[in-house]
Amino acid sequence: MIHPIAFGDAHMECRSLKETVRVLTDLLAFEKVAEYPESVVLKNPNSEWRLVVHESDQAPVKQMHNHFGVRVATLKEVDAAQEYLKKHQADYGIKQLRQPEYSHGSYSLYFLEPGTNGWEIECYETVLRKESGGLRLGGVRAPHWQTLLPAEHFPGRGYVPQAFTHGTLACGDLKTSWNFYANVLGLEVHQANDHVVYIKVSTSKPYVVCAVRKEWKNFSPNFRFALVVGSKDEVVHAHRYLTDAGKDLGVTQLGELHENGALSFLLSDPDRNWWEVVSDA
């Protein structure tokens, strides 16, 4: 079993960095922390993990069940976000802008940015009115921040994305995927309902929502989630473990070890979703 200590970077792919990064910074409060010829690294100041955005003119449109999510503190901010995005929808190339709705305990707004990726602006204010509301499901509904970002941090919109909270994946058989997440990747698995689980590292706030679907698309390794382990030796050990037993465990593809400061490798799970194992140093 792999023993992650945190979720590392989340990765997504878009058709135009210029268009997508503009949406993520202007509408979702991400800040640019690094820039390369074909990728940009973004981060919300309150979040543990970063988002690496890759550019490819072949990037396919993602289903909304392969979306990413940010969180606001109050219900009225979700409504304010819907009003603001609707007002500026044409300017930013926003597509599939929905009315806010309640789902899995959250009050959420969903939309598709022009680079083909779905996004959710979520709020758990109603759930958190109960003392136990933030304790269930590994604490994923609890605030992902220690201190609220003030309105001045993101002025003129009526809402402030306080954290980059989650990504989502699709699977075909929940029992098979659950076993892989827990017993191969070493993640916590928390069942939300018969068709949805939340997976996370116990010591980290970010999480991934995995939902059963009858059909879904698979994407390139540019759409992946990274698991951080404690050392390069652990990366080597994990790679050897999956080389020896990966096919029996459900690994559908296994990449080579790659060193660029940190040591890492890629793998795909039983549903052909991509993951990365990377060293902490």
Secondary structure, DSSP 8 states (H G I E B T S, - for coil): ----SEEEEEEEEES-HHHHHHHHHHTT--EEEEEETTEEEEE-TT-SS-EEEEE-TT-----GGG-EEEE-SSHHHHHHHHHHHHHTHHHHT-BS----EEETTEEEEEEE-TTS-EEEEEE-TTGGGSTTTTTSGGGTTS-S-SS---GGGSTTSS----EEEEEEEEES-HHHHHHHHHHTS--EEEEEETTEEEEE-TT-S-EEEEEE-S------TTSEEEEEES-HHHHHHHHHHHHHHHHHHT-SEE---EESSSEEEEEE-TT--EEEEEE--
